[in-house]
C-alpha cells in the first residue's frame, strides 16, 4: 500500500488480533466497538470483506485507509492492518467522484494480494 504521512508505512501487516471465525487479523476500532455496544451491527463489515471482489475496494490516498464498497450503499472503512474503523452510507456517485478525482484508486496487484492475506484467508 502507498505510504501515508499520518499513518506511517500503511502496508498491510499480519499483526492484528483475530476477529470472528474464518477471518484472521481483523479487529474493531474503538469507534466500531462503541457502535456494536449501542446495538448497531458491525459484523457485516467483516462478512463483506471476506467476499469482496477486487473492483469494490479502493485505497484512499488522503486517509491511508481501505474503502470497501458493500451492498446497498454501505461503505466499510478499514485501516490497512484490518481494523474496522466505521461503516458509512454513500451513493454510487461518491464512489465515482472520488475515483475520478484521484483520491481513491482500485487496488493494484500487490495491494490486492496484501488485502487478501489479511481479509480473505482463514
N, C-alpha and C positions, 0 to 999 in steps of 0.2 A: 504494500500500500504506500502511497506517497507520504512523505514526511510532513507533519503538520506542526508549525511552530508552537502552538499552545499545548499540544498533546505529546510533544517529543516525537520519537520514532513511532509512527502509527501502524507499524506492521502487525499483522495478526499473530498472536502468540498462543502458546499452549499452556498458559499458567493460571487460568481462572478456574473457579470452582465448578463442580458438576451440577447440572440443573436438569432434573427430570429424566425419565427413562428414555433411552435411545438417543439422548443428546449428551454431548460432552463439552466441557469448557464454557457452559452458558450459565450466567447468573444475572440477578436483578440489581439494578442501581437502587440507591436509597429511595428515589422518586418512584420507581417501579414497585418496590416493596410497600411503600405507603399506599399506592393505588390498590394493590392486592388486599391490604388490610382494610381499605374502605369498601371492599366488596366488588371492586372493578376487576374485570377479567384481564389478566396479563398473560395467561398461558397461550392464547392464540399467537402471540409473537414468536414463541419458540416452536410451536406446531407449524406455523407458516414458514419459518426459517428452515425447517427440516426438509421442506419440499419445494422451496422456491426455485424457479428456473433463472438462468443467467440474466436474461434481459429485464428482470424485475427487481434487480438490486443494483444500487449505484453507490459511488463514493462521493461524499460531499467535500469538495475542496476547501470550503470555508470552515467547517467544523471538524473535519477529520473523522467523521462518523460514516457508518454504513446506513443507507436508507433502503429499506426493503418494502416493495410495493405488494401489499397483501390484497385480499379480496375486499370488495365493497368500499373502496376509497380509504382503506386502512393502511397507514404507513408506519412501519416499525423502525425506530432509530436505535442503533446498536453502536457501542464502542467497538473498536477493531478486535478486542480480546473476547468478544461475545457477551459483554454486559448489556442487558436491555436497558435503555435509557427511558424511553417513553414510546407511546403509540399515539398518533395523531390522525385526524381525518383531513385529507387533501383531495382536491379534484384532479382529474387526469390533466387538466390544463397546467396545474402547478408542476407536475412531473415533466411535461413537455417544455414549459418555460425555463425550468432550472437546467434542463439538458441543453437547450438552445443557448442559454447564457454562459454555459461552460462551468457553472457552479457544481453540477452533478455530472458524473460520467459513469457509463456502464462499465463494470469491472473488466479489466484486461485479463489475459490468460493467467498470468501469475497471481493476480489478485483473486480471481475466481477460484483457483486451486487452494489458496490460503483460506478463503471463505469456507470452502467445502471441508477442509481439515478441521475447522473449528465448529461449524454448524451442522454438518450433514453426515458425520461419521459417528457411529455409536458403539 
